[in-house]
Amino acid sequence: MDLTYSEVGATRGGTFPPGYRQVRGRARIGRGEQVFAAAVHALGSFDMQRGAGLKVRTNVAMAADGAEVAFGFGTGPVRLWAPVRVVWLVNEPLRYGYGYGTLPGHPETGEEAFLVSLAPDETVWFEVRAFSRPGRWFVRAAAPLAGLVQDRTNDKYRKAIHRLANARTT
């Protein structure tokens, strides 16, 4: 399947394409190498998304370039699946993360990226970068609400990775 947008990889750098809603956020999630390692695992295994209340369908244990994942929002028969593909991955000693792009069937069009990093003072940071616009008719019809849902979901991601990264170190 082809991605639903042409600006592939734009979340990796700092410049987002025009015409999209843009999201940038950074939060401190803890301190130390153990917290960083736990955050890397939570992010790479998609446990962060699970911890935020999403269902996850994938055939990979850890995020990998080209891996396809679907995230389920809602419950039971009203669950909406959002398929994505990992379009870039960084795995360095002090920084880990990836960006994924939307596939056909996703309610939005665009890319979202998550990074965790360990600063020299041992602060662990979590960063979100995203650009998106409505991809399906019902999202276009509820565009202001869609932005609120995206912001709320990103807040749930931040809380989940904070909880998971710090729980694994106790």
TORKOL-133475 format. One record per residue (C-alpha): residue number from 1; residue in one letter; chain; x, y, z. Coordinates in steps of 0.1 Angstrom, whole numbers, plus 5000, padded with zeros to 4 digits. Example, Ala and Ser with C-alpha at 12.3 -4.5 7.8 and 13.67 -1.06 7.14 Angstrom:
<atoms>
  nr rest kette east north   up
   1    A     A 5123  4955 5078
   2    S     A 5137  4989 5071
</atoms>
This chain:
<atoms>
  nr rest kette east north   up
   1    M     A 5000  5000 5000
   2    D     A 5011  5035 4992
   3    L     A 5013  5062 5018
   4    T     A 4985  5088 5016
   5    Y     A 5008  5119 5015
   6    S     A 5039  5129 4996
   7    E     A 5060  5147 5023
   8    V     A 5075  5114 5036
   9    G     A 5100  5119 5064
  10    A     A 5092  5156 5071
  11    T     A 5088  5149 5109
  12    R     A 5124  5138 5110
  13    G     A 5136  5174 5104
  14    G     A 5122  5206 5118
  15    T     A 5103  5219 5087
  16    F     A 5068  5207 5082
  17    P     A 5049  5211 5049
  18    P     A 5023  5239 5046
  19    G     A 4986  5230 5045
  20    Y     A 4986  5207 5075
  21    R     A 4978  5211 5111
  22    Q     A 5011  5210 5130
  23    V     A 5018  5195 5164
  24    R     A 5051  5199 5183
  25    G     A 5054  5190 5220
  26    R     A 5082  5181 5244
  27    A     A 5079  5169 5280
  28    R     A 5103  5157 5307
  29    I     A 5094  5121 5316
  30    G     A 5121  5113 5342
  31    R     A 5158  5110 5349
  32    G     A 5185  5084 5343
  33    E     A 5196  5056 5320
  34    Q     A 5170  5031 5334
  35    V     A 5141  5055 5327
  36    F     A 5155  5061 5292
  37    A     A 5159  5024 5285
  38    A     A 5123  5018 5297
  39    A     A 5110  5046 5276
  40    V     A 5128  5032 5245
  41    H     A 5112  4999 5251
  42    A     A 5077  5014 5257
  43    L     A 5080  5034 5225
  44    G     A 5095  5007 5203
  45    S     A 5071  4980 5214
  46    F     A 5041  5002 5209
  47    D     A 5033  4998 5246
  48    M     A 5030  5036 5247
  49    Q     A 5000  5034 5224
  50    R     A 4985  5005 5242
  51    G     A 4990  5024 5275
  52    A     A 4971  5053 5260
  53    G     A 4941  5030 5254
  54    L     A 4946  5020 5218
  55    K     A 4944  4985 5203
  56    V     A 4975  4976 5183
  57    R     A 4978  4953 5153
  58    T     A 5012  4945 5140
  59    N     A 5034  4916 5132
  60    V     A 5066  4931 5146
  61    A     A 5078  4931 5183
  62    M     A 5096  4964 5179
  63    A     A 5093  4993 5155
  64    A     A 5113  4989 5123
  65    D     A 5116  5009 5092
  66    G     A 5088  4998 5069
  67    A     A 5068  4980 5096
  68    E     A 5030  4984 5093
  69    V     A 5009  4989 5123
  70    A     A 4972  4996 5128
  71    F     A 4959  5015 5159
  72    G     A 4923  5010 5170
  73    F     A 4903  5038 5185
  74    G     A 4870  5031 5202
  75    T     A 4854  4999 5214
  76    G     A 4839  4968 5199
  77    P     A 4820  4972 5166
  78    V     A 4826  5010 5167
  79    R     A 4864  5007 5167
  80    L     A 4881  5028 5140
  81    W     A 4914  5014 5127
  82    A     A 4941  5037 5117
  83    P     A 4968  5020 5096
  84    V     A 5003  5035 5094
  85    R     A 5038  5025 5082
  86    V     A 5071  5034 5100
  87    V     A 5089  5057 5075
  88    W     A 5120  5064 5095
  89    L     A 5137  5052 5127
  90    V     A 5166  5065 5148
  91    N     A 5183  5042 5173
  92    E     A 5213  5060 5188
  93    P     A 5228  5056 5223
  94    L     A 5211  5088 5236
  95    R     A 5181  5091 5212
  96    Y     A 5154  5067 5200
  97    G     A 5123  5072 5179
  98    Y     A 5104  5068 5147
  99    G     A 5080  5085 5124
 100    Y     A 5050  5068 5108
 101    G     A 5029  5078 5079
 102    T     A 4993  5073 5071
 103    L     A 4981  5045 5048
 104    P     A 4948  5042 5030
 105    G     A 4919  5038 5055
 106    H     A 4935  5061 5081
 107    P     A 4911  5089 5091
 108    E     A 4938  5115 5086
 109    T     A 4966  5121 5061
 110    G     A 5001  5129 5073
 111    E     A 5029  5118 5096
 112    E     A 5035  5115 5133
 113    A     A 5068  5111 5151
 114    F     A 5079  5102 5186
 115    L     A 5114  5105 5201
 116    V     A 5129  5099 5235
 117    S     A 5163  5113 5244
 118    L     A 5187  5113 5273
 119    A     A 5203  5147 5279
 120    P     A 5237  5152 5295
 121    D     A 5221  5161 5328
 122    E     A 5203  5126 5326
 123    T     A 5169  5142 5320
 124    V     A 5148  5120 5298
 125    W     A 5127  5139 5272
 126    F     A 5097  5128 5251
 127    E     A 5090  5146 5219
 128    V     A 5060  5145 5195
 129    R     A 5061  5160 5160
 130    A     A 5032  5157 5137
 131    F     A 5015  5172 5106
 132    S     A 4980  5161 5095
 133    R     A 4949  5170 5078
 134    P     A 4915  5152 5074
 135    G     A 4917  5122 5052
 136    R     A 4881  5110 5053
 137    W     A 4848  5127 5049
 138    F     A 4838  5123 5086
 139    V     A 4870  5139 5098
 140    R     A 4866  5168 5074
 141    A     A 4831  5173 5087
 142    A     A 4844  5174 5123
 143    A     A 4877  5191 5117
 144    P     A 4878  5212 5149
 145    L     A 4869  5181 5169
 146    A     A 4896  5161 5151
 147    G     A 4923  5185 5163
 148    L     A 4911  5182 5199
 149    V     A 4911  5144 5196
 150    Q     A 4947  5144 5183
 151    D     A 4958  5167 5212
 152    R     A 4940  5145 5237
 153    T     A 4956  5114 5222
 154    N     A 4991  5130 5223
 155    D     A 4985  5139 5260
 156    K     A 4976  5102 5267
 157    Y     A 5008  5091 5249
 158    R     A 5028  5115 5272
 159    K     A 5012  5102 5303
 160    A     A 5015  5065 5292
 161    I     A 5052  5067 5284
 162    H     A 5059  5086 5316
 163    R     A 5040  5059 5336
 164    L     A 5057  5030 5317
 165    A     A 5092  5044 5318
 166    N     A 5091  5051 5355
 167    A     A 5072  5019 5365
 168    R     A 5099  4997 5350
 169    T     A 5126  5013 5371
 170    T     A 5111  5007 5405
</atoms>
